């Protein structure tokens, strides 16, 4: 059985609506706040959106004041895995200079607009497995290099929930960052278009509940009444992703293909356990204790 690193928050967007007056008066103190971190504020605009933003703590935090379609809000985008506790706590306290847009207030009264939940498996690699989420008809495989099998997506980039699997160790190395393990498989759920309070994270449904991870080695040995169709499906799944490959299987065999996948789920894949304790870990990552 592989070592499993507990589910945790990855990239997270916390957002809070603000008034027009707050938005208009926020730019000056925000520019001053950026100065305390030697960060250059970045104003930009397009046809529908006006924004000023700044990056902090080695790009682990992005703060934005946005006006779009007549609505205004402050947004914090966090990369929790890259935050150091002491530095982040100091940042949260210093953000009091932003008035009601300070981090603690946004955390307490705002909501999670987007967030990712990640689970890591040590000594596993995507090239050895197929990934499928029941009931999801869209998905794809973004090819990687000779060393990396790329990313397998279940669901579209516009979906409210999209899951994916990729080699986190390889990604870190490509970015010049260290990874303590030679192989690290990441399974990730991306929530979008949400309005969830941090205090409500315990109510988030398990995004991995309908997901299957199957060993290609075992699947190649599995019985199927139409061996040619089965082997072609496996080859397409490895190249294109299961959802795309399944759409090419004759309709009379699809239910049997799904059943065979379910029968050969990897024994270490136990999605029903992955969200246990997640809400508490997430609150700790976001420093929800500071919002009281």
Buried (B, 14 or more C-beta within 10 A) or exposed (E): EBEBBBBBBBBBBBBBEBEEEBBEEBEEEBBEBBEEBEBEBEEEEEEEEBBBBBBBBEEBBBBBBBBEEEEBBBBBBBBBEBBEEEBBBEBBEBBEEBBEBBBBBBBBEBBBBBBBBBBBBBEBBBEBBBBBBEEBEBBBBEEBEEEBBBBBBBBEEEBEBBBBBBBBBBBBBEEEEEBEBEBBBBBBBBBBEBEBBBEEBEEBEBBBEBBBBBBBEBBEEBEBEBEEBBEBBBEBBBEBBBBBBBEEBEEEBBEBBBEBBEEBBBEEBEBEEBBEEBBEBBBBBBBBEBBE
